[in-house]
Structure formats: C-alpha cells, structure tokens
Amino acid sequence: MKKRFSEEQIIGFLREAEAGLPVAELCRKYAFSESCYYLWRSKFGGMSVSDAKRLKELEAENTRLKKLLAESLLENEVTKEALRKKW
C-alpha cells in the first residue's frame, strides 16, 4: 500500500504542531484528518527522522522473521503428519 506521507514528512508535521500551530489548522494546511494526526503522534511523537527510519527497518525485519517462523512451523507440522501416516 502506498502511503501518502513519508515518515520524515509526518515528523515534520508533528514538529509544526509542537511549535504551536493548532492541530486543526495543520490538518487543513496539509489535507489530512485530525485522527491521522493523533495516530501519527502516538506512533512517531518525540522521534527524530533517524529514529523513524530505524523503526521502519525493525518493522520490516520483524515481518520477515515472522514469515520465516510461520514457514518453519508449517514445515514441522507437515513432517509430523507425514511421519504419523507412515507408522
């Protein structure tokens, strides 16, 4: 899924709000909802751009590892099933 704003842009929006720009005005200026703002604030609040990049890398690595684990568990289950049928 293509995201409309990058992590760097989102952190920039959050910094503008921290600097005193009202949330409603910020949302109108960049055309996103207040719910998006609060969701982003909960995820990226207090982060620097490098922190956000690191978070993205860790999330990608976590997804890859979960997929490997699922494949391994499936392979083990198939092997067990094959051994049960053999005996």
PDB file with SEQRES, HELIX, SHEET and CRYST1 records, atoms N, CA, C and O in Angstrom:
SEQRES   1 A   87  MET LYS LYS ARG PHE SER GLU GLU GLN ILE ILE GLY PHE          
SEQRES   2 A   87  LEU ARG GLU ALA GLU ALA GLY LEU PRO VAL ALA GLU LEU          
SEQRES   3 A   87  CYS ARG LYS TYR ALA PHE SER GLU SER CYS TYR TYR LEU          
SEQRES   4 A   87  TRP ARG SER LYS PHE GLY GLY MET SER VAL SER ASP ALA          
SEQRES   5 A   87  LYS ARG LEU LYS GLU LEU GLU ALA GLU ASN THR ARG LEU          
SEQRES   6 A   87  LYS LYS LEU LEU ALA GLU SER LEU LEU GLU ASN GLU VAL          
SEQRES   7 A   87  THR LYS GLU ALA LEU ARG LYS LYS TRP                          
HELIX    1 AA1 GLU A    7  GLU A   18  1                                  12    
HELIX    2 AA2 VAL A   23  TYR A   30  1                                   8    
HELIX    3 AA3 GLU A   34  PHE A   44  1                                  11    
HELIX    4 AA4 VAL A   49  LYS A   86  1                                  38    
CRYST1    1.000    1.000    1.000  90.00  90.00  90.00 P 1           1          
ATOM      1  N   MET A   1       0.846  -1.180   0.000  1.00  0.00           N  
ATOM      2  CA  MET A   1       0.000   0.000   0.000  1.00  0.00           C  
ATOM      3  C   MET A   1       0.893   1.247   0.000  1.00  0.00           C  
ATOM      4  O   MET A   1       1.826   1.338   0.798  1.00  0.00           O  
ATOM      5  N   LYS A   2       0.621   2.178  -0.864  1.00  0.00           N  
ATOM      6  CA  LYS A   2       1.377   3.425  -0.970  1.00  0.00           C  
ATOM      7  C   LYS A   2       0.875   4.401   0.086  1.00  0.00           C  
ATOM      8  O   LYS A   2      -0.316   4.700   0.174  1.00  0.00           O  
ATOM      9  N   LYS A   3       1.810   4.881   0.873  1.00  0.00           N  
ATOM     10  CA  LYS A   3       1.452   5.872   1.872  1.00  0.00           C  
ATOM     11  C   LYS A   3       1.524   7.256   1.246  1.00  0.00           C  
ATOM     12  O   LYS A   3       2.358   7.526   0.383  1.00  0.00           O  
ATOM     13  N   ARG A   4       0.639   8.116   1.696  1.00  0.00           N  
ATOM     14  CA  ARG A   4       0.587   9.456   1.137  1.00  0.00           C  
ATOM     15  C   ARG A   4       1.723  10.336   1.644  1.00  0.00           C  
ATOM     16  O   ARG A   4       2.239  11.180   0.911  1.00  0.00           O  
ATOM     17  N   PHE A   5       2.110  10.134   2.905  1.00  0.00           N  
ATOM     18  CA  PHE A   5       3.178  10.934   3.501  1.00  0.00           C  
ATOM     19  C   PHE A   5       4.287  10.024   4.020  1.00  0.00           C  
ATOM     20  O   PHE A   5       4.018   8.946   4.551  1.00  0.00           O  
ATOM     21  N   SER A   6       5.525  10.461   3.864  1.00  0.00           N  
ATOM     22  CA  SER A   6       6.664   9.693   4.379  1.00  0.00           C  
ATOM     23  C   SER A   6       6.796   9.941   5.882  1.00  0.00           C  
ATOM     24  O   SER A   6       6.204  10.870   6.430  1.00  0.00           O  
ATOM     25  N   GLU A   7       7.580   9.096   6.525  1.00  0.00           N  
ATOM     26  CA  GLU A   7       7.823   9.275   7.952  1.00  0.00           C  
ATOM     27  C   GLU A   7       8.460  10.636   8.227  1.00  0.00           C  
ATOM     28  O   GLU A   7       8.157  11.284   9.229  1.00  0.00           O  
ATOM     29  N   GLU A   8       9.339  11.056   7.330  1.00  0.00           N  
ATOM     30  CA  GLU A   8      10.011  12.351   7.504  1.00  0.00           C  
ATOM     31  C   GLU A   8       8.993  13.498   7.469  1.00  0.00           C  
ATOM     32  O   GLU A   8       9.067  14.433   8.266  1.00  0.00           O  
ATOM     33  N   GLN A   9       8.044  13.407   6.532  1.00  0.00           N  
ATOM     34  CA  GLN A   9       7.010  14.443   6.447  1.00  0.00           C  
ATOM     35  C   GLN A   9       6.140  14.442   7.705  1.00  0.00           C  
ATOM     36  O   GLN A   9       5.815  15.502   8.240  1.00  0.00           O  
ATOM     37  N   ILE A  10       5.770  13.267   8.168  1.00  0.00           N  
ATOM     38  CA  ILE A  10       4.920  13.155   9.353  1.00  0.00           C  
ATOM     39  C   ILE A  10       5.612  13.760  10.563  1.00  0.00           C  
ATOM     40  O   ILE A  10       4.991  14.481  11.343  1.00  0.00           O  
ATOM     41  N   ILE A  11       6.892  13.468  10.717  1.00  0.00           N  
ATOM     42  CA  ILE A  11       7.636  14.038  11.846  1.00  0.00           C  
ATOM     43  C   ILE A  11       7.690  15.556  11.715  1.00  0.00           C  
ATOM     44  O   ILE A  11       7.618  16.268  12.717  1.00  0.00           O  
ATOM     45  N   GLY A  12       7.815  16.054  10.493  1.00  0.00           N  
ATOM     46  CA  GLY A  12       7.765  17.499  10.264  1.00  0.00           C  
ATOM     47  C   GLY A  12       6.432  18.093  10.692  1.00  0.00           C  
ATOM     48  O   GLY A  12       6.398  19.159  11.305  1.00  0.00           O  
ATOM     49  N   PHE A  13       5.332  17.412  10.375  1.00  0.00           N  
ATOM     50  CA  PHE A  13       4.005  17.886  10.794  1.00  0.00           C  
ATOM     51  C   PHE A  13       3.916  17.933  12.316  1.00  0.00           C  
ATOM     52  O   PHE A  13       3.420  18.903  12.889  1.00  0.00           O  
ATOM     53  N   LEU A  14       4.402  16.873  12.961  1.00  0.00           N  
ATOM     54  CA  LEU A  14       4.348  16.821  14.424  1.00  0.00           C  
ATOM     55  C   LEU A  14       5.173  17.943  15.044  1.00  0.00           C  
ATOM     56  O   LEU A  14       4.780  18.518  16.059  1.00  0.00           O  
ATOM     57  N   ARG A  15       6.305  18.252  14.440  1.00  0.00           N  
ATOM     58  CA  ARG A  15       7.140  19.347  14.955  1.00  0.00           C  
ATOM     59  C   ARG A  15       6.443  20.693  14.801  1.00  0.00           C  
ATOM     60  O   ARG A  15       6.548  21.556  15.672  1.00  0.00           O  
ATOM     61  N   GLU A  16       5.723  20.872  13.677  1.00  0.00           N  
ATOM     62  CA  GLU A  16       4.971  22.123  13.492  1.00  0.00           C  
ATOM     63  C   GLU A  16       3.924  22.283  14.585  1.00  0.00           C  
ATOM     64  O   GLU A  16       3.733  23.378  15.113  1.00  0.00           O  
ATOM     65  N   ALA A  17       3.248  21.195  14.922  1.00  0.00           N  
ATOM     66  CA  ALA A  17       2.239  21.250  15.982  1.00  0.00           C  
ATOM     67  C   ALA A  17       2.896  21.547  17.327  1.00  0.00           C  
ATOM     68  O   ALA A  17       2.359  22.317  18.123  1.00  0.00           O  
ATOM     69  N   GLU A  18       4.051  20.944  17.582  1.00  0.00           N  
ATOM     70  CA  GLU A  18       4.784  21.199  18.827  1.00  0.00           C  
ATOM     71  C   GLU A  18       5.220  22.656  18.913  1.00  0.00           C  
ATOM     72  O   GLU A  18       5.316  23.219  20.003  1.00  0.00           O  
ATOM     73  N   ALA A  19       5.484  23.262  17.759  1.00  0.00           N  
ATOM     74  CA  ALA A  19       5.930  24.660  17.723  1.00  0.00           C  
ATOM     75  C   ALA A  19       4.770  25.636  17.938  1.00  0.00           C  
ATOM     76  O   ALA A  19       4.986  26.842  18.052  1.00  0.00           O  
ATOM     77  N   GLY A  20       3.544  25.116  17.993  1.00  0.00           N  
ATOM     78  CA  GLY A  20       2.428  25.982  18.309  1.00  0.00           C  
ATOM     79  C   GLY A  20       1.345  26.116  17.257  1.00  0.00           C  
ATOM     80  O   GLY A  20       0.346  26.796  17.494  1.00  0.00           O  
ATOM     81  N   LEU A  21       1.511  25.488  16.101  1.00  0.00           N  
ATOM     82  CA  LEU A  21       0.479  25.549  15.070  1.00  0.00           C  
ATOM     83  C   LEU A  21      -0.702  24.694  15.527  1.00  0.00           C  
ATOM     84  O   LEU A  21      -0.519  23.517  15.841  1.00  0.00           O  
ATOM     85  N   PRO A  22      -1.909  25.263  15.572  1.00  0.00           N  
ATOM     86  CA  PRO A  22      -3.070  24.477  16.016  1.00  0.00           C  
ATOM     87  C   PRO A  22      -3.285  23.246  15.128  1.00  0.00           C  
ATOM     88  O   PRO A  22      -3.099  23.302  13.912  1.00  0.00           O  
ATOM     89  N   VAL A  23      -3.673  22.147  15.751  1.00  0.00           N  
ATOM     90  CA  VAL A  23      -3.838  20.872  15.046  1.00  0.00           C  
ATOM     91  C   VAL A  23      -4.839  21.003  13.901  1.00  0.00           C  
ATOM     92  O   VAL A  23      -4.593  20.507  12.801  1.00  0.00           O  
ATOM     93  N   ALA A  24      -5.970  21.671  14.154  1.00  0.00           N  
ATOM     94  CA  ALA A  24      -6.989  21.813  13.104  1.00  0.00           C  
ATOM     95  C   ALA A  24      -6.422  22.557  11.894  1.00  0.00           C  
ATOM     96  O   ALA A  24      -6.702  22.193  10.752  1.00  0.00           O  
ATOM     97  N   GLU A  25      -5.631  23.592  12.144  1.00  0.00           N  
ATOM     98  CA  GLU A  25      -5.027  24.354  11.047  1.00  0.00           C  
ATOM     99  C   GLU A  25      -3.990  23.517  10.294  1.00  0.00           C  
ATOM    100  O   GLU A  25      -3.922  23.551   9.065  1.00  0.00           O  
ATOM    101  N   LEU A  26      -3.202  22.781  11.036  1.00  0.00           N  
ATOM    102  CA  LEU A  26      -2.194  21.901  10.443  1.00  0.00           C  
ATOM    103  C   LEU A  26      -2.868  20.872   9.525  1.00  0.00           C  
ATOM    104  O   LEU A  26      -2.399  20.616   8.417  1.00  0.00           O  
ATOM    105  N   CYS A  27      -3.962  20.295   9.998  1.00  0.00           N  
ATOM    106  CA  CYS A  27      -4.695  19.292   9.212  1.00  0.00           C  
ATOM    107  C   CYS A  27      -5.253  19.900   7.930  1.00  0.00           C  
ATOM    108  O   CYS A  27      -5.180  19.281   6.869  1.00  0.00           O  
ATOM    109  N   ARG A  28      -5.803  21.092   8.019  1.00  0.00           N  
ATOM    110  CA  ARG A  28      -6.322  21.748   6.812  1.00  0.00           C  
ATOM    111  C   ARG A  28      -5.201  22.084   5.844  1.00  0.00           C  
ATOM    112  O   ARG A  28      -5.333  21.900   4.634  1.00  0.00           O  
ATOM    113  N   LYS A  29      -4.087  22.582   6.391  1.00  0.00           N  
ATOM    114  CA  LYS A  29      -2.951  23.000   5.563  1.00  0.00           C  
ATOM    115  C   LYS A  29      -2.406  21.858   4.708  1.00  0.00           C  
ATOM    116  O   LYS A  29      -2.078  22.057   3.539  1.00  0.00           O  
ATOM    117  N   TYR A  30      -2.308  20.645   5.300  1.00  0.00           N  
ATOM    118  CA  TYR A  30      -1.715  19.522   4.586  1.00  0.00           C  
ATOM    119  C   TYR A  30      -2.739  18.465   4.162  1.00  0.00           C  
ATOM    120  O   TYR A  30      -2.365  17.419   3.630  1.00  0.00           O  
ATOM    121  N   ALA A  31      -4.008  18.729   4.392  1.00  0.00           N  
ATOM    122  CA  ALA A  31      -5.124  17.867   3.960  1.00  0.00           C  
ATOM    123  C   ALA A  31      -5.057  16.444   4.515  1.00  0.00           C  
ATOM    124  O   ALA A  31      -5.035  15.470   3.761  1.00  0.00           O  
ATOM    125  N   PHE A  32      -5.026  16.342   5.830  1.00  0.00           N  
ATOM    126  CA  PHE A  32      -5.197  15.048   6.490  1.00  0.00           C  
ATOM    127  C   PHE A  32      -6.111  15.251   7.691  1.00  0.00           C  
ATOM    128  O   PHE A  32      -6.317  16.381   8.134  1.00  0.00           O  
ATOM    129  N   SER A  33      -6.652  14.172   8.212  1.00  0.00           N  
ATOM    130  CA  SER A  33      -7.629  14.268   9.293  1.00  0.00           C  
ATOM    131  C   SER A  33      -6.940  14.406  10.655  1.00  0.00           C  
ATOM    132  O   SER A  33      -5.767  14.073  10.818  1.00  0.00           O  
ATOM    133  N   GLU A  34      -7.702  14.902  11.613  1.00  0.00           N  
ATOM    134  CA  GLU A  34      -7.163  15.002  12.973  1.00  0.00           C  
ATOM    135  C   GLU A  34      -6.888  13.623  13.542  1.00  0.00           C  
ATOM    136  O   GLU A  34      -5.947  13.450  14.317  1.00  0.00           O  
ATOM    137  N   SER A  35      -7.699  12.636  13.168  1.00  0.00           N  
ATOM    138  CA  SER A  35      -7.447  11.274  13.662  1.00  0.00           C  
ATOM    139  C   SER A  35      -6.098  10.759  13.160  1.00  0.00           C  
ATOM    140  O   SER A  35      -5.387  10.058  13.882  1.00  0.00           O  
ATOM    141  N   CYS A  36      -5.748  11.111  11.913  1.00  0.00           N  
ATOM    142  CA  CYS A  36      -4.415  10.740  11.402  1.00  0.00           C  
ATOM    143  C   CYS A  36      -3.325  11.402  12.240  1.00  0.00           C  
ATOM    144  O   CYS A  36      -2.334  10.765  12.599  1.00  0.00           O  
ATOM    145  N   TYR A  37      -3.516  12.680  12.547  1.00  0.00           N  
ATOM    146  CA  TYR A  37      -2.529  13.403  13.347  1.00  0.00           C  
ATOM    147  C   TYR A  37      -2.294  12.694  14.680  1.00  0.00           C  
ATOM    148  O   TYR A  37      -1.150  12.459  15.068  1.00  0.00           O  
ATOM    149  N   TYR A  38      -3.382  12.352  15.384  1.00  0.00           N  
ATOM    150  CA  TYR A  38      -3.241  11.735  16.701  1.00  0.00           C  
ATOM    151  C   TYR A  38      -2.670  10.318  16.609  1.00  0.00           C  
ATOM    152  O   TYR A  38      -1.944   9.880  17.501  1.00  0.00           O  
ATOM    153  N   LEU A  39      -2.996   9.609  15.535  1.00  0.00           N  
ATOM    154  CA  LEU A  39      -2.408   8.292  15.314  1.00  0.00           C  
ATOM    155  C   LEU A  39      -0.898   8.428  15.095  1.00  0.00           C  
ATOM    156  O   LEU A  39      -0.105   7.694  15.685  1.00  0.00           O  
ATOM    157  N   TRP A  40      -0.517   9.370  14.244  1.00  0.00           N  
ATOM    158  CA  TRP A  40       0.907   9.614  13.989  1.00  0.00           C  
ATOM    159  C   TRP A  40       1.623  10.054  15.253  1.00  0.00           C  
ATOM    160  O   TRP A  40       2.746   9.625  15.519  1.00  0.00           O  
ATOM    161  N   ARG A  41       0.973  10.915  16.036  1.00  0.00           N  
ATOM    162  CA  ARG A  41       1.605  11.405  17.258  1.00  0.00           C  
ATOM    163  C   ARG A  41       1.867  10.257  18.218  1.00  0.00           C  
ATOM    164  O   ARG A  41       2.900  10.223  18.887  1.00  0.00           O  
ATOM    165  N   SER A  42       0.923   9.309  18.288  1.00  0.00           N  
ATOM    166  CA  SER A  42       1.131   8.172  19.186  1.00  0.00           C  
ATOM    167  C   SER A  42       2.269   7.273  18.691  1.00  0.00           C  
ATOM    168  O   SER A  42       2.978   6.667  19.494  1.00  0.00           O  
ATOM    169  N   LYS A  43       2.438   7.191  17.372  1.00  0.00           N  
ATOM    170  CA  LYS A  43       3.484   6.329  16.821  1.00  0.00           C  
ATOM    171  C   LYS A  43       4.841   7.025  16.724  1.00  0.00           C  
ATOM    172  O   LYS A  43       5.866   6.432  17.058  1.00  0.00           O  
ATOM    173  N   PHE A  44       4.851   8.280  16.268  1.00  0.00           N  
ATOM    174  CA  PHE A  44       6.113   8.965  15.980  1.00  0.00           C  
ATOM    175  C   PHE A  44       6.442  10.104  16.932  1.00  0.00           C  
ATOM    176  O   PHE A  44       7.490  10.733  16.788  1.00  0.00           O  
ATOM    177  N   GLY A  45       5.579  10.387  17.899  1.00  0.00           N  
ATOM    178  CA  GLY A  45       5.809  11.513  18.800  1.00  0.00           C  
ATOM    179  C   GLY A  45       7.161  11.428  19.498  1.00  0.00           C  
ATOM    180  O   GLY A  45       7.489  10.400  20.091  1.00  0.00           O  
ATOM    181  N   GLY A  46       7.936  12.486  19.432  1.00  0.00           N  
ATOM    182  CA  GLY A  46       9.244  12.532  20.082  1.00  0.00           C  
ATOM    183  C   GLY A  46      10.363  11.868  19.305  1.00  0.00           C  
ATOM    184  O   GLY A  46      11.498  11.823  19.780  1.00  0.00           O  
ATOM    185  N   MET A  47      10.072  11.356  18.135  1.00  0.00           N  
ATOM    186  CA  MET A  47      11.111  10.689  17.336  1.00  0.00           C  
ATOM    187  C   MET A  47      11.811  11.670  16.406  1.00  0.00           C  
ATOM    188  O   MET A  47      11.246  12.676  15.975  1.00  0.00           O  
ATOM    189  N   SER A  48      13.052  11.337  16.118  1.00  0.00           N  
ATOM    190  CA  SER A  48      13.767  12.063  15.069  1.00  0.00           C  
ATOM    191  C   SER A  48      13.591  11.276  13.768  1.00  0.00           C  
ATOM    192  O   SER A  48      13.070  10.161  13.779  1.00  0.00           O  
ATOM    193  N   VAL A  49      14.019  11.849  12.670  1.00  0.00           N  
ATOM    194  CA  VAL A  49      13.903  11.172  11.375  1.00  0.00           C  
ATOM    195  C   VAL A  49      14.711   9.874  11.389  1.00  0.00           C  
ATOM    196  O   VAL A  49      14.255   8.861  10.858  1.00  0.00           O  
ATOM    197  N   SER A  50      15.897   9.891  11.986  1.00  0.00           N  
ATOM    198  CA  SER A  50      16.716   8.673  12.026  1.00  0.00           C  
ATOM    199  C   SER A  50      16.042   7.590  12.876  1.00  0.00           C  
ATOM    200  O   SER A  50      16.140   6.404  12.559  1.00  0.00           O  
ATOM    201  N   ASP A  51      15.355   7.996  13.959  1.00  0.00           N  
ATOM    202  CA  ASP A  51      14.613   7.027  14.766  1.00  0.00           C  
ATOM    203  C   ASP A  51      13.504   6.379  13.936  1.00  0.00           C  
ATOM    204  O   ASP A  51      13.289   5.169  14.014  1.00  0.00           O  
ATOM    205  N   ALA A  52      12.803   7.190  13.142  1.00  0.00           N  
ATOM    206  CA  ALA A  52      11.708   6.674  12.317  1.00  0.00           C  
ATOM    207  C   ALA A  52      12.234   5.705  11.257  1.00  0.00           C  
ATOM    208  O   ALA A  52      11.603   4.686  10.976  1.00  0.00           O  
ATOM    209  N   LYS A  53      13.387   6.023  10.671  1.00  0.00           N  
ATOM    210  CA  LYS A  53      13.975   5.119   9.681  1.00  0.00           C  
ATOM    211  C   LYS A  53      14.356   3.793  10.333  1.00  0.00           C  
ATOM    212  O   LYS A  53      14.143   2.726   9.758  1.00  0.00           O  
ATOM    213  N   ARG A  54      14.918   3.869  11.529  1.00  0.00           N  
ATOM    214  CA  ARG A  54      15.301   2.660  12.269  1.00  0.00           C  
ATOM    215  C   ARG A  54      14.062   1.834  12.615  1.00  0.00           C  
ATOM    216  O   ARG A  54      14.083   0.608  12.505  1.00  0.00           O  
ATOM    217  N   LEU A  55      12.982   2.503  13.032  1.00  0.00           N  
ATOM    218  CA  LEU A  55      11.729   1.817  13.337  1.00  0.00           C  
ATOM    219  C   LEU A  55      11.214   1.076  12.104  1.00  0.00           C  
ATOM    220  O   LEU A  55      10.778  -0.071  12.200  1.00  0.00           O  
ATOM    221  N   LYS A  56      11.266   1.731  10.956  1.00  0.00           N  
ATOM    222  CA  LYS A  56      10.802   1.116   9.710  1.00  0.00           C  
ATOM    223  C   LYS A  56      11.644  -0.123   9.384  1.00  0.00           C  
ATOM    224  O   LYS A  56      11.105  -1.150   8.970  1.00  0.00           O  
ATOM    225  N   GLU A  57      12.957  -0.024   9.569  1.00  0.00           N  
ATOM    226  CA  GLU A  57      13.839  -1.168   9.319  1.00  0.00           C  
ATOM    227  C   GLU A  57      13.516  -2.325  10.261  1.00  0.00           C  
ATOM    228  O   GLU A  57      13.470  -3.481   9.841  1.00  0.00           O  
ATOM    229  N   LEU A  58      13.294  -2.009  11.539  1.00  0.00           N  
ATOM    230  CA  LEU A  58      12.985  -3.047  12.515  1.00  0.00           C  
ATOM    231  C   LEU A  58      11.639  -3.703  12.235  1.00  0.00           C  
ATOM    232  O   LEU A  58      11.493  -4.914  12.404  1.00  0.00           O  
ATOM    233  N   GLU A  59      10.657  -2.920  11.810  1.00  0.00           N  
ATOM    234  CA  GLU A  59       9.354  -3.481  11.467  1.00  0.00           C  
ATOM    235  C   GLU A  59       9.469  -4.422  10.267  1.00  0.00           C  
ATOM    236  O   GLU A  59       8.833  -5.476  10.245  1.00  0.00           O  
ATOM    237  N   ALA A  60      10.274  -4.051   9.274  1.00  0.00           N  
ATOM    238  CA  ALA A  60      10.476  -4.909   8.101  1.00  0.00           C  
ATOM    239  C   ALA A  60      11.178  -6.206   8.506  1.00  0.00           C  
ATOM    240  O   ALA A  60      10.806  -7.285   8.044  1.00  0.00           O  
ATOM    241  N   GLU A  61      12.181  -6.103   9.359  1.00  0.00           N  
ATOM    242  CA  GLU A  61      12.905  -7.282   9.835  1.00  0.00           C  
ATOM    243  C   GLU A  61      11.968  -8.184  10.641  1.00  0.00           C  
ATOM    244  O   GLU A  61      12.009  -9.407  10.501  1.00  0.00           O  
ATOM    245  N   ASN A  62      11.134  -7.589  11.473  1.00  0.00           N  
ATOM    246  CA  ASN A  62      10.184  -8.350  12.280  1.00  0.00           C  
ATOM    247  C   ASN A  62       9.198  -9.110  11.387  1.00  0.00           C  
ATOM    248  O   ASN A  62       8.888 -10.273  11.648  1.00  0.00           O  
ATOM    249  N   THR A  63       8.716  -8.459  10.348  1.00  0.00           N  
ATOM    250  CA  THR A  63       7.807  -9.105   9.399  1.00  0.00           C  
ATOM    251  C   THR A  63       8.483 -10.287   8.722  1.00  0.00           C  
ATOM    252  O   THR A  63       7.883 -11.351   8.572  1.00  0.00           O  
ATOM    253  N   ARG A  64       9.725 -10.098   8.318  1.00  0.00           N  
ATOM    254  CA  ARG A  64      10.481 -11.170   7.661  1.00  0.00           C  
ATOM    255  C   ARG A  64      10.673 -12.360   8.600  1.00  0.00           C  
ATOM    256  O   ARG A  64      10.517 -13.512   8.195  1.00  0.00           O  
ATOM    257  N   LEU A  65      11.015 -12.069   9.866  1.00  0.00           N  
ATOM    258  CA  LEU A  65      11.231 -13.146  10.829  1.00  0.00           C  
ATOM    259  C   LEU A  65       9.937 -13.886  11.155  1.00  0.00           C  
ATOM    260  O   LEU A  65       9.949 -15.105  11.326  1.00  0.00           O  
ATOM    261  N   LYS A  66       8.828 -13.167  11.243  1.00  0.00           N  
ATOM    262  CA  LYS A  66       7.536 -13.815  11.494  1.00  0.00           C  
ATOM    263  C   LYS A  66       7.181 -14.760  10.349  1.00  0.00           C  
ATOM    264  O   LYS A  66       6.657 -15.851  10.576  1.00  0.00           O  
ATOM    265  N   LYS A  67       7.468 -14.337   9.123  1.00  0.00           N  
ATOM    266  CA  LYS A  67       7.185 -15.171   7.956  1.00  0.00           C  
ATOM    267  C   LYS A  67       8.052 -16.441   7.993  1.00  0.00           C  
ATOM    268  O   LYS A  67       7.566 -17.538   7.720  1.00  0.00           O  
ATOM    269  N   LEU A  68       9.335 -16.280   8.332  1.00  0.00           N  
ATOM    270  CA  LEU A  68      10.226 -17.441   8.424  1.00  0.00           C  
ATOM    271  C   LEU A  68       9.747 -18.417   9.501  1.00  0.00           C  
ATOM    272  O   LEU A  68       9.769 -19.631   9.300  1.00  0.00           O  
ATOM    273  N   LEU A  69       9.313 -17.876  10.650  1.00  0.00           N  
ATOM    274  CA  LEU A  69       8.816 -18.725  11.727  1.00  0.00           C  
ATOM    275  C   LEU A  69       7.567 -19.476  11.286  1.00  0.00           C  
ATOM    276  O   LEU A  69       7.447 -20.676  11.535  1.00  0.00           O  
ATOM    277  N   ALA A  70       6.646 -18.792  10.642  1.00  0.00           N  
ATOM    278  CA  ALA A  70       5.411 -19.433  10.176  1.00  0.00           C  
ATOM    279  C   ALA A  70       5.730 -20.548   9.179  1.00  0.00           C  
ATOM    280  O   ALA A  70       5.141 -21.627   9.244  1.00  0.00           O  
ATOM    281  N   GLU A  71       6.656 -20.291   8.264  1.00  0.00           N  
ATOM    282  CA  GLU A  71       7.041 -21.311   7.288  1.00  0.00           C  
ATOM    283  C   GLU A  71       7.677 -22.515   7.975  1.00  0.00           C  
ATOM    284  O   GLU A  71       7.412 -23.658   7.605  1.00  0.00           O  
ATOM    285  N   SER A  72       8.514 -22.257   8.972  1.00  0.00           N  
ATOM    286  CA  SER A  72       9.179 -23.329   9.703  1.00  0.00           C  
ATOM    287  C   SER A  72       8.171 -24.171  10.481  1.00  0.00           C  
ATOM    288  O   SER A  72       8.253 -25.399  10.482  1.00  0.00           O  
ATOM    289  N   LEU A  73       7.217 -23.507  11.146  1.00  0.00           N  
ATOM    290  CA  LEU A  73       6.198 -24.236  11.894  1.00  0.00           C  
ATOM    291  C   LEU A  73       5.338 -25.082  10.965  1.00  0.00           C  
ATOM    292  O   LEU A  73       4.984 -26.212  11.300  1.00  0.00           O  
ATOM    293  N   LEU A  74       5.004 -24.544   9.812  1.00  0.00           N  
ATOM    294  CA  LEU A  74       4.214 -25.295   8.839  1.00  0.00           C  
ATOM    295  C   LEU A  74       4.987 -26.514   8.347  1.00  0.00           C  
ATOM    296  O   LEU A  74       4.432 -27.607   8.233  1.00  0.00           O  
ATOM    297  N   GLU A  75       6.260 -26.317   8.061  1.00  0.00           N  
ATOM    298  CA  GLU A  75       7.103 -27.424   7.602  1.00  0.00           C  
ATOM    299  C   GLU A  75       7.186 -28.517   8.668  1.00  0.00           C  
ATOM    300  O   GLU A  75       7.117 -29.703   8.345  1.00  0.00           O  
ATOM    301  N   ASN A  76       7.333 -28.126   9.935  1.00  0.00           N  
ATOM    302  CA  ASN A  76       7.375 -29.103  11.029  1.00  0.00           C  
ATOM    303  C   ASN A  76       6.062 -29.867  11.130  1.00  0.00           C  
ATOM    304  O   ASN A  76       6.063 -31.083  11.324  1.00  0.00           O  
ATOM    305  N   GLU A  77       4.954 -29.167  11.002  1.00  0.00           N  
ATOM    306  CA  GLU A  77       3.641 -29.805  11.081  1.00  0.00           C  
ATOM    307  C   GLU A  77       3.439 -30.803   9.942  1.00  0.00           C  
ATOM    308  O   GLU A  77       2.919 -31.898  10.158  1.00  0.00           O  
ATOM    309  N   VAL A  78       3.843 -30.432   8.748  1.00  0.00           N  
ATOM    310  CA  VAL A  78       3.722 -31.332   7.600  1.00  0.00           C  
ATOM    311  C   VAL A  78       4.582 -32.576   7.814  1.00  0.00           C  
ATOM    312  O   VAL A  78       4.156 -33.690   7.508  1.00  0.00           O  
ATOM    313  N   THR A  79       5.790 -32.386   8.339  1.00  0.00           N  
ATOM    314  CA  THR A  79       6.687 -33.519   8.605  1.00  0.00           C  
ATOM    315  C   THR A  79       6.077 -34.453   9.645  1.00  0.00           C  
ATOM    316  O   THR A  79       6.098 -35.672   9.471  1.00  0.00           O  
ATOM    317  N   LYS A  80       5.535 -33.893  10.723  1.00  0.00           N  
ATOM    318  CA  LYS A  80       4.906 -34.717  11.762  1.00  0.00           C  
ATOM    319  C   LYS A  80       3.723 -35.515  11.192  1.00  0.00           C  
ATOM    320  O   LYS A  80       3.553 -36.696  11.495  1.00  0.00           O  
ATOM    321  N   GLU A  81       2.927 -34.858  10.379  1.00  0.00           N  
ATOM    322  CA  GLU A  81       1.768 -35.513   9.776  1.00  0.00           C  
ATOM    323  C   GLU A  81       2.221 -36.667   8.876  1.00  0.00           C  
ATOM    324  O   GLU A  81       1.630 -37.746   8.890  1.00  0.00           O  
ATOM    325  N   ALA A  82       3.262 -36.427   8.104  1.00  0.00           N  
ATOM    326  CA  ALA A  82       3.784 -37.471   7.211  1.00  0.00           C  
ATOM    327  C   ALA A  82       4.311 -38.655   8.029  1.00  0.00           C  
ATOM    328  O   ALA A  82       4.111 -39.806   7.640  1.00  0.00           O  
ATOM    329  N   LEU A  83       4.973 -38.393   9.139  1.00  0.00           N  
ATOM    330  CA  LEU A  83       5.505 -39.475   9.986  1.00  0.00           C  
ATOM    331  C   LEU A  83       4.376 -40.252  10.650  1.00  0.00           C  
ATOM    332  O   LEU A  83       4.480 -41.469  10.803  1.00  0.00           O  
ATOM    333  N   ARG A  84       3.296 -39.576  11.048  1.00  0.00           N  
ATOM    334  CA  ARG A  84       2.157 -40.265  11.660  1.00  0.00           C  
ATOM    335  C   ARG A  84       1.526 -41.241  10.664  1.00  0.00           C  
ATOM    336  O   ARG A  84       1.166 -42.358  11.034  1.00  0.00           O  
ATOM    337  N   LYS A  85       1.396 -40.829   9.425  1.00  0.00           N  
ATOM    338  CA  LYS A  85       0.772 -41.667   8.401  1.00  0.00           C  
ATOM    339  C   LYS A  85       1.666 -42.871   8.049  1.00  0.00           C  
ATOM    340  O   LYS A  85       1.175 -43.941   7.689  1.00  0.00           O  
ATOM    341  N   LYS A  86       2.967 -42.671   8.160  1.00  0.00           N  
ATOM    342  CA  LYS A  86       3.916 -43.719   7.804  1.00  0.00           C  
ATOM    343  C   LYS A  86       3.826 -44.873   8.788  1.00  0.00           C  
ATOM    344  O   LYS A  86       4.006 -46.022   8.383  1.00  0.00           O  
ATOM    345  N   TRP A  87       3.559 -44.621  10.052  1.00  0.00           N  
ATOM    346  CA  TRP A  87       3.529 -45.667  11.062  1.00  0.00           C  
ATOM    347  C   TRP A  87       2.146 -46.139  11.200  1.00  0.00           C  
ATOM    348  O   TRP A  87       1.875 -47.031  12.004  1.00  0.00           O  
TER     349      TRP A  87                                                      
END                                                                             
